[in-house]
Amino acid sequence: MFKVLPESKGRRLYVRASGTLTDDDYKELMPRMEKAIDEFGRLRLFVDMQDLEGWEIKAAFDDFAFGLKHWNDFERVAMVGNQRWEEISAKVFDALSAGEVRFFDAAHRDTAHDWIKHA
């Protein structure tokens, strides 16, 4: 499931991903992200993945397709987690994105938060 966090404001979107993500989770989050892109242009996205267990196949496809469609719509993406596969996911997303994508260990969550908030 995705939860949009209260720190979200303007072009900064803070999201917590937990459990196993489903197609329905993406159908709920993607319109909000697209609306923010339309309204503010390039976004700064913070994703807390500490409680993320993985994706259903369709959800993984949704994530990849959204990333390709919006490869130039993210200025910065901070991915916070504690698993090696999450760090690898951040590197793959960085290679596919025109913006800057960084992985932050869960112990450095505040640093990631500040990186998204400040230029």
Secondary structure per residue as TSV (DSSP state, phi and psi in degrees):
chain	resnum	aa	ss	phi	psi
A	1	M	-	360.0	148.1
A	2	F	E	-103.6	141.9
A	3	K	E	-130.3	122.7
A	4	V	E	-78.4	126.4
A	5	L	-	-87.0	154.5
A	6	P	T	-64.6	-17.1
A	7	E	T	-68.2	-14.5
A	8	S	-	-60.3	130.7
A	9	K	B	-160.2	130.1
A	10	G	T	59.2	-125.9
A	11	R	T	-85.4	1.9
A	12	R	E	-100.0	121.2
A	13	L	E	-120.5	122.2
A	14	Y	E	-110.0	125.7
A	15	V	E	-133.2	141.5
A	16	R	E	-110.0	128.5
A	17	A	E	-108.5	130.1
A	18	S	E	-142.5	158.6
A	19	G	E	67.9	-150.2
A	20	T	E	-102.5	118.8
A	21	L	E	-73.5	140.2
A	22	T	-	-117.8	168.8
A	23	D	H	-57.1	-41.3
A	24	D	H	-62.6	-35.9
A	25	D	H	-60.2	-43.7
A	26	Y	H	-69.1	-37.6
A	27	K	H	-63.2	-25.5
A	28	E	H	-83.0	-40.0
A	29	L	H	-82.2	-39.9
A	30	M	H	-58.3	-43.5
A	31	P	H	-60.5	-36.4
A	32	R	H	-65.2	-41.3
A	33	M	H	-66.8	-43.0
A	34	E	H	-64.8	-37.0
A	35	K	H	-63.2	-42.4
A	36	A	H	-65.2	-39.4
A	37	I	H	-62.2	-46.1
A	38	D	H	-61.2	-38.3
A	39	E	H	-81.7	-39.0
A	40	F	H	-116.7	-7.1
A	41	G	S	82.5	-138.5
A	42	R	S	-66.1	131.5
A	43	L	E	-96.0	160.1
A	44	R	E	-113.5	119.6
A	45	L	E	-116.1	129.6
A	46	F	E	-113.2	123.6
A	47	V	E	-123.5	114.4
A	48	D	E	-89.3	111.1
A	49	M	E	-109.1	15.6
A	50	Q	E	-58.7	-31.1
A	51	D	E	-106.5	14.1
A	52	L	E	-80.2	130.5
A	53	E	E	-100.1	-24.4
A	54	G	E	151.7	-165.1
A	55	W	E	-129.0	147.6
A	56	E	-	-72.0	158.0
A	57	I	H	-54.5	-49.1
A	58	K	H	-62.4	-38.1
A	59	A	H	-66.5	-38.9
A	60	A	H	-62.8	-40.1
A	61	F	H	-64.3	-43.5
A	62	D	H	-57.1	-44.3
A	63	D	H	-62.2	-47.0
A	64	F	H	-64.1	-45.6
A	65	A	H	-63.8	-41.7
A	66	F	H	-63.4	-42.5
A	67	G	H	-60.8	-41.5
A	68	L	H	-67.6	-42.8
A	69	K	H	-63.7	-35.9
A	70	H	T	-113.9	32.2
A	71	W	T	-57.6	-25.0
A	72	N	T	-106.0	8.2
A	73	D	S	-101.4	9.2
A	74	F	E	-123.7	120.3
A	75	E	E	-76.3	-45.7
A	76	R	E	-143.2	143.1
A	77	V	E	-134.1	123.1
A	78	A	E	-107.4	120.9
A	79	M	E	-110.9	119.4
A	80	V	E	-110.8	126.4
A	81	G	E	-162.2	-168.5
A	82	N	S	-140.7	16.0
A	83	Q	S	-119.2	146.1
A	84	R	H	-60.4	-40.2
A	85	W	H	-64.6	-28.3
A	86	E	H	-69.5	-39.8
A	87	E	H	-63.4	-41.1
A	88	I	H	-64.7	-41.0
A	89	S	H	-58.2	-41.0
A	90	A	H	-63.5	-39.6
A	91	K	H	-66.4	-39.6
A	92	V	H	-64.7	-46.3
A	93	F	H	-61.7	-38.6
A	94	D	H	-61.5	-39.9
A	95	A	H	-67.1	-27.7
A	96	L	H	-96.3	-5.1
A	97	S	-	-110.7	144.3
A	98	A	S	-76.7	-20.3
A	99	G	S	-87.0	-174.0
A	100	E	E	-100.0	127.0
A	101	V	E	-119.1	129.3
A	102	R	E	-130.4	144.5
A	103	F	E	-99.4	135.7
A	104	F	E	-123.5	130.1
A	105	D	E	-60.5	149.4
A	106	A	G	-54.2	-30.6
A	107	A	G	-66.4	-17.5
A	108	H	G	-110.9	29.1
A	109	R	H	-57.0	-42.5
A	110	D	H	-64.1	-36.8
A	111	T	H	-63.7	-42.6
A	112	A	H	-62.8	-43.2
A	113	H	H	-59.0	-46.8
A	114	D	H	-64.9	-36.9
A	115	W	H	-63.4	-37.6
A	116	I	H	-73.1	-39.9
A	117	K	H	-71.2	-38.6
A	118	H	-	-109.5	147.8
A	119	A	-	-73.6	360.0
